[in-house]
């Protein structure tokens, strides 16, 4: 089997589930493109900005469900569901890989897909028929450590498992709320554009030292990421793909003028996925 390229998806606002826009339309094409190019994934290992812990935790319930982990949105958003099968059989394999890397994981017979996971999978695989295993991760570690954590998961790509990181390539909610969270199509602010372009350029150059030091080197880094948790899943997915090939930006865009919606693929099969879209 050709290795599945690990992915990083920007999930933006929970409203994306109701207002798909260009990103929702792209992600809806992404699942079928993966199936055509690589075959249907056996499972999804999901690493989301909204599922974190002090140590690795695998949520290995036999059934998963959508968690509406947000407030103040329209009632219709809370009615959306995503009841996918879990992947308890995959959990021991993931736990073994992490243990080999010195990262012993807790395996819980519990489930729940935060909105960074289910909002993306509802577009990618709307029939909710692919098993999902959420992996809660540690957001207090720097990018280089997140890359190493992801590297431990790299073998899963050869085993038909889609490693999916979910966050946002830019994420400053203060700016979103300052403009009332109403204009989803607002023009992009220069700070967001500068950061996204820098990240894409450094990715294409495989400049891992710069990327892992983004908070010092990237333009407007502290503005676009007052906290790191929405960008760090990028490094987990990148580590799973390995450092030998350049990350590929599959989709780029922005909502509310400052929430970047870029999607990246990693590893030696990333370019094949880009060609399949």
C-alpha positions as CSV (number, residue, x, y, z in Angstrom):
1,X,0.0,0.0,0.0
2,X,1.2,3.5,-0.8
3,X,1.7,5.4,2.4
4,X,-1.1,7.8,3.3
5,X,0.1,11.3,3.7
6,X,-0.5,12.8,7.1
7,X,-2.6,15.9,7.0
8,X,-3.0,19.2,8.9
9,X,-6.5,20.8,8.4
10,X,-7.4,24.3,9.6
11,X,-10.9,24.0,11.1
12,X,-11.4,27.7,11.9
13,X,-14.7,28.6,13.5
14,X,-17.3,26.0,14.5
15,X,-19.6,27.8,12.1
16,X,-17.7,26.2,9.2
17,X,-19.9,23.2,9.7
18,X,-22.9,25.3,8.7
19,X,-21.1,27.7,6.4
20,X,-18.7,25.5,4.4
21,X,-17.4,28.2,2.1
22,X,-14.3,27.4,0.0
23,X,-12.6,25.4,2.7
24,X,-15.6,23.1,3.3
25,X,-15.9,22.5,-0.4
26,X,-12.2,21.7,-0.6
27,X,-12.4,19.3,2.4
28,X,-15.4,17.6,0.8
29,X,-13.2,16.8,-2.2
30,X,-10.3,15.7,0.0
31,X,-11.8,12.4,1.3
32,X,-12.7,11.1,-2.2
33,X,-9.3,12.2,-3.5
34,X,-7.6,10.1,-0.7
35,X,-9.8,7.1,-1.6
36,X,-8.9,7.4,-5.3
37,X,-5.1,7.8,-4.8
38,X,-4.5,5.5,-1.8
39,X,-7.6,3.5,-1.1
40,X,-9.9,4.1,1.8
41,X,-8.2,4.6,5.2
42,X,-8.6,1.8,7.7
43,X,-8.9,4.4,10.4
44,X,-8.2,8.0,11.3
45,X,-5.9,8.9,14.2
46,X,-6.9,12.5,15.1
47,X,-4.8,15.0,16.9
48,X,-6.8,18.1,17.5
49,X,-6.1,21.5,19.2
50,X,-9.2,20.9,21.4
51,X,-8.2,17.5,22.8
52,X,-5.1,18.0,25.0
53,X,-3.7,16.4,28.2
54,X,-0.6,16.3,30.4
55,X,0.3,12.9,28.9
56,X,-0.8,11.1,25.7
57,X,-4.3,9.7,26.0
58,X,-6.0,7.5,23.4
59,X,-9.8,7.7,23.5
60,X,-10.5,4.1,22.4
61,X,-14.2,3.8,22.7
62,X,-16.0,1.4,20.3
63,X,-18.2,4.2,19.3
64,X,-17.5,7.9,18.8
65,X,-19.8,10.9,18.9
66,X,-19.7,14.6,18.2
67,X,-18.9,16.8,21.2
68,X,-20.3,20.4,21.0
69,X,-17.4,22.0,22.8
70,X,-18.3,25.6,22.2
71,X,-20.9,28.2,23.2
72,X,-22.9,31.1,21.9
73,X,-23.6,29.7,18.4
74,X,-26.9,29.0,16.5
75,X,-29.0,26.1,17.7
76,X,-28.6,24.4,14.4
77,X,-24.9,23.8,15.1
78,X,-25.7,21.9,18.2
79,X,-28.0,19.6,16.3
80,X,-25.2,18.3,14.0
81,X,-23.9,14.9,14.8
82,X,-21.1,12.6,13.7
83,X,-21.5,9.1,15.2
84,X,-18.5,7.2,13.8
85,X,-17.1,3.9,14.9
86,X,-14.2,4.0,17.2
87,X,-10.9,2.2,16.7
88,X,-10.2,0.3,20.0
89,X,-8.2,-2.3,18.0
90,X,-5.8,0.4,16.8
91,X,-5.1,1.8,20.2
92,X,-2.6,-0.9,21.3
93,X,-0.6,-0.3,18.1
94,X,-0.5,3.4,18.6
95,X,0.4,3.0,22.3
96,X,3.2,0.6,21.4
97,X,4.7,3.1,18.9
98,X,4.5,5.9,21.4
99,X,6.1,3.7,24.1
100,X,9.0,2.9,21.8
101,X,9.6,6.7,21.6
102,X,9.5,7.1,25.3
103,X,5.9,8.4,25.4
104,X,3.8,5.9,27.3
105,X,0.1,6.5,26.5
106,X,-3.1,6.0,28.6
107,X,-5.8,4.0,26.8
108,X,-9.3,4.8,27.9
109,X,-12.5,3.1,27.0
110,X,-14.1,6.5,26.4
111,X,-14.9,8.5,23.3
112,X,-15.8,11.9,22.0
113,X,-14.8,13.9,18.9
114,X,-14.2,17.6,19.5
115,X,-15.3,20.0,16.8
116,X,-11.8,20.2,15.3
117,X,-12.3,16.5,14.5
118,X,-15.9,16.0,13.6
119,X,-16.4,19.3,11.7
120,X,-13.6,18.1,9.3
121,X,-14.7,14.5,9.0
122,X,-18.3,15.4,8.3
123,X,-17.1,16.9,5.0
124,X,-14.4,14.3,4.3
125,X,-16.4,11.2,5.1
126,X,-20.0,12.2,5.6
127,X,-21.2,8.7,6.0
128,X,-19.2,8.4,9.3
129,X,-18.1,4.9,8.4
130,X,-14.3,5.2,9.0
131,X,-13.1,4.3,12.6
132,X,-11.7,7.3,14.5
133,X,-9.2,7.2,17.3
134,X,-8.6,10.6,19.0
135,X,-5.2,11.1,20.6
136,X,-5.0,13.8,23.2
137,X,-1.6,15.4,23.2
138,X,0.5,17.8,25.2
139,X,0.3,21.4,24.1
140,X,3.0,22.7,26.6
141,X,5.9,21.2,24.5
142,X,7.7,23.2,21.8
143,X,7.4,22.5,18.1
144,X,10.6,20.4,17.9
145,X,9.2,18.1,20.5
146,X,5.8,17.9,18.7
147,X,7.6,17.0,15.6
148,X,9.4,14.2,17.4
149,X,6.1,13.1,18.9
150,X,4.6,12.9,15.4
151,X,7.6,11.0,14.1
152,X,6.8,8.2,16.5
153,X,3.5,7.8,14.6
154,X,5.0,7.7,11.1
155,X,4.7,3.9,10.7
156,X,0.9,4.3,10.7
157,X,0.9,5.8,7.3
158,X,2.3,2.6,5.8
159,X,-0.5,0.7,7.6
160,X,-3.5,2.4,6.1
161,X,-4.1,4.8,9.0
162,X,-4.7,8.5,8.2
163,X,-2.9,10.7,10.7
164,X,-4.9,14.0,10.9
165,X,-3.8,17.1,12.8
166,X,-6.5,19.7,13.2
167,X,-6.0,23.3,14.2
168,X,-5.6,26.6,12.4
169,X,-2.7,28.0,10.5
170,X,-3.6,31.4,12.1
171,X,-5.7,31.8,15.2
172,X,-6.3,35.0,17.0
173,X,-9.9,34.9,18.3
174,X,-9.6,38.4,19.9
175,X,-9.4,39.8,16.4
176,X,-12.4,37.7,15.3
177,X,-14.6,38.8,18.2
178,X,-13.4,42.5,17.8
179,X,-15.2,42.6,14.5
180,X,-18.3,40.9,15.9
181,X,-17.7,37.4,14.3
182,X,-20.2,38.3,11.6
183,X,-18.2,39.0,8.4
184,X,-16.9,35.6,7.4
185,X,-15.7,37.0,4.1
186,X,-13.8,40.0,5.5
187,X,-10.7,40.9,3.6
188,X,-7.6,39.3,5.0
189,X,-5.5,41.5,7.3
190,X,-1.8,41.9,6.3
191,X,-0.6,40.1,9.5
192,X,-2.5,36.9,8.6
193,X,-1.3,37.0,5.0
194,X,2.3,37.6,6.0
195,X,2.3,34.7,8.4
196,X,0.6,32.2,6.1
197,X,2.9,33.1,3.2
198,X,6.0,32.8,5.4
199,X,4.9,29.4,6.6
200,X,4.2,28.2,3.1
201,X,7.6,29.5,1.8
202,X,9.6,27.9,4.7
203,X,7.6,24.7,4.2
204,X,8.4,24.5,0.5
205,X,12.1,25.0,1.4
206,X,12.0,22.3,4.0
207,X,13.4,24.9,6.4
208,X,12.6,22.9,9.6
209,X,14.8,25.0,11.9
210,X,12.9,28.1,10.9
211,X,9.5,26.5,11.1
212,X,10.2,25.0,14.5
213,X,11.4,28.5,15.7
214,X,8.4,30.2,14.1
215,X,7.6,32.2,17.2
216,X,10.8,34.2,16.8
217,X,11.2,34.1,13.1
218,X,7.8,34.3,11.5
219,X,6.2,37.7,10.9
220,X,3.4,38.6,13.4
221,X,3.7,35.2,15.1
222,X,2.6,36.3,18.5
223,X,-0.4,38.2,16.9
224,X,-1.5,35.3,14.8
225,X,-1.0,32.7,17.6
226,X,-1.3,34.3,21.0
227,X,-1.2,30.7,22.2
228,X,0.4,27.8,20.3
229,X,-2.2,25.0,20.6
230,X,-3.8,25.6,17.2
231,X,-0.6,25.5,15.3
232,X,1.2,22.7,17.1
233,X,-0.8,19.8,15.5
234,X,0.8,20.9,12.2
235,X,4.2,19.8,13.7
236,X,2.7,16.5,14.9
237,X,1.4,15.7,11.4
238,X,4.7,17.0,9.8
239,X,6.7,14.7,12.1
240,X,4.5,11.7,11.1
241,X,5.4,12.5,7.4
242,X,9.1,12.9,8.1
243,X,11.6,15.6,7.3
244,X,12.9,14.2,4.0
245,X,10.1,15.7,1.8
246,X,8.7,19.2,1.8
247,X,5.2,19.8,3.2
248,X,2.6,20.6,0.5
249,X,0.0,23.2,0.9
250,X,-3.1,21.7,-0.6
251,X,-5.5,24.6,0.1
252,X,-5.1,28.2,1.3
253,X,-7.7,30.6,2.4
254,X,-9.0,32.7,5.3
255,X,-12.2,33.4,7.1
256,X,-13.2,36.5,9.2
257,X,-10.1,38.2,7.8
258,X,-7.7,36.5,10.2
259,X,-8.5,32.8,10.7
260,X,-6.3,31.0,8.2
261,X,-7.8,27.9,6.6
262,X,-4.8,26.3,5.0
263,X,-4.5,22.6,4.6
264,X,-1.2,20.7,4.3
265,X,-0.1,17.2,3.4
266,X,3.2,15.6,4.5
267,X,5.5,12.8,3.6
268,X,6.5,11.2,0.3
269,X,2.9,10.8,-0.9
270,X,1.9,14.4,-0.4
271,X,2.5,15.4,-4.0
272,X,0.4,12.4,-5.2
273,X,-2.5,13.6,-3.1
274,X,-2.1,17.1,-4.5
275,X,-2.3,15.6,-8.0
276,X,-5.4,13.7,-7.2
277,X,-7.4,16.7,-6.1
